Amino acid sequence: MQVFSSTGAFLFAFGADGNSPGCFRYPHGVIVDRLQRIIVSDSYNNRLQAFTSEGELLSTFGRAGYGKGCFSYACGIDLDEFGRIAIAEYGNHRVQVIGSGKWLSHVFEWRVDRHAMAPESMKLAIMTMTLIRTIEHESIVSALPNELLFEIFSWL
């Protein structure tokens, strides 16, 4: 995979021919999601692979076959406004739709030292939660665990 700037300047390349994680065999589609992850349909390896915007492997999803979560020559990929990924399969003559949260939700774990790399929505949720906890020391919000607050703010 080669990555270029919006002006067309070459930035970097990643991946190689093969079937191990991070390698490709006939990649046929690529998208960039709202968190700037690069998602590639790796057709002959019957999987999707997700990478950071710097080309580091985050996760793989799929296997050969015909059931749910299985792919047969994923030849196209698209993303809707809700983050759902549609994968067109040549071998199975179908389109599968999956939510990116079904296989990419664990990819970014927030920690103080990684705050700068967090998605903007997560940064906003953390700042809002911190502000509320600062103002309301003894409110019900201060008693809620951080994980629950993150989930609440992610839906706002």
C-alpha positions in Angstrom: 0.0 0.0 0.0 1.2 3.5 -0.8 0.1 6.6 1.0 0.1 10.0 -0.6 -0.7 13.5 0.7 -3.7 15.5 -0.5 -1.4 17.2 -3.0 -0.2 13.9 -4.4 3.2 13.7 -2.7 4.4 10.3 -1.7 4.4 9.9 2.1 5.2 6.2 2.8 4.4 2.6 1.9 3.5 -0.4 4.0 2.8 -4.1 3.6 4.2 -6.8 1.4 3.1 -9.8 -0.7 2.1 -12.7 1.6 -0.5 -14.1 3.9 0.8 -13.1 7.4 -0.7 -10.2 9.3 0.2 -6.9 7.6 0.8 -8.5 4.2 -1.5 -8.6 1.2 -2.6 -11.0 -1.6 -4.5 -8.9 -4.1 -5.9 -6.1 -2.1 -8.9 -4.8 -3.9 -10.4 -2.1 -1.8 -9.3 0.5 0.7 -11.1 3.1 2.8 -10.2 5.5 5.6 -12.7 5.6 8.4 -13.6 8.6 10.6 -10.8 7.7 13.1 -8.3 7.8 10.2 -7.8 4.1 10.2 -6.8 2.6 6.9 -9.0 -0.5 6.2 -8.0 -2.8 3.3 -10.0 -5.7 1.8 -7.4 -8.3 1.3 -9.2 -10.4 -1.3 -7.0 -13.6 -1.7 -6.4 -13.7 2.1 -10.2 -13.5 2.7 -10.0 -10.8 5.3 -10.1 -7.1 6.2 -7.0 -5.5 7.8 -7.0 -2.2 9.7 -3.9 0.0 10.0 -3.2 3.3 11.7 -2.8 6.4 9.6 1.0 5.7 9.8 0.6 2.2 8.4 0.9 0.1 11.6 -1.2 -3.0 11.7 -4.1 -2.7 14.2 -6.3 -5.7 13.5 -7.4 -8.4 11.0 -10.9 -9.7 10.6 -12.3 -12.6 8.6 -11.5 -16.0 7.2 -12.2 -18.0 4.2 -15.6 -19.6 4.0 -19.3 -18.8 3.5 -20.7 -18.0 7.0 -21.0 -14.8 9.0 -17.6 -13.1 9.2 -16.2 -15.3 6.4 -15.1 -13.8 3.1 -14.6 -15.2 -0.4 -12.5 -12.9 -2.5 -13.5 -9.5 -1.0 -13.3 -7.3 -4.0 -14.8 -4.0 -2.8 -15.3 -2.1 0.4 -17.2 1.0 1.3 -18.1 2.9 4.5 -21.3 4.6 5.4 -21.9 7.6 7.7 -22.5 5.4 10.7 -19.2 3.6 10.4 -20.6 0.4 9.0 -18.4 -1.3 6.5 -19.9 -3.0 3.3 -17.8 -5.7 1.7 -18.6 -7.0 -1.7 -17.5 -10.6 -2.2 -16.9 -12.0 -5.6 -16.7 -15.7 -4.4 -19.9 -15.6 -2.3 -21.9 -13.3 -4.7 -23.0 -11.2 -1.8 -22.4 -8.0 0.2 -21.8 -8.2 3.9 -22.3 -5.2 6.2 -20.5 -5.1 9.5 -20.1 -2.4 12.2 -16.5 -1.3 12.7 -17.1 -1.6 16.4 -17.6 -5.3 16.0 -13.9 -5.9 15.3 -12.1 -2.5 15.8 -13.6 -1.3 19.1 -10.7 -2.5 21.2 -8.1 -0.9 19.0 -7.7 2.4 20.8 -7.3 2.3 24.6 -7.2 5.7 26.2 -4.4 6.4 28.7 -3.0 9.7 29.8 0.2 9.3 27.8 -1.8 8.5 24.6 -4.3 11.4 24.9 -2.7 13.3 22.0 -3.4 10.3 19.7 -7.1 9.9 20.8 -9.9 10.6 18.4 -11.3 14.1 18.8 -14.6 12.8 20.0 -12.8 10.9 22.8 -10.8 14.0 23.8 -14.0 16.0 24.0 -15.7 13.4 26.2 -12.7 13.2 28.5 -12.5 17.0 28.9 -16.3 17.2 29.5 -16.2 14.5 32.1 -13.2 16.1 33.8 -15.0 19.4 33.9 -18.2 17.9 35.3 -16.3 16.0 38.0 -14.4 19.2 38.9 -17.6 21.2 39.3 -19.7 18.5 41.0 -17.6 16.7 43.6 -20.5 15.0 45.2 -22.9 14.5 42.3 -24.1 11.2 40.9 -21.7 11.8 37.9 -18.7 11.6 40.2 -19.8 8.2 41.5 -20.0 6.7 38.0 -17.0 4.7 36.7 -15.0 6.2 33.9 -15.9 3.4 31.5 -19.6 4.1 31.8 -19.1 7.8 31.3 -17.0 7.1 28.2 -19.9 5.0 26.8 -22.5 7.7 27.7 -20.5 10.5 26.0 -19.8 8.4 22.9 -23.5 8.4 22.2 -23.9 12.2 22.6 
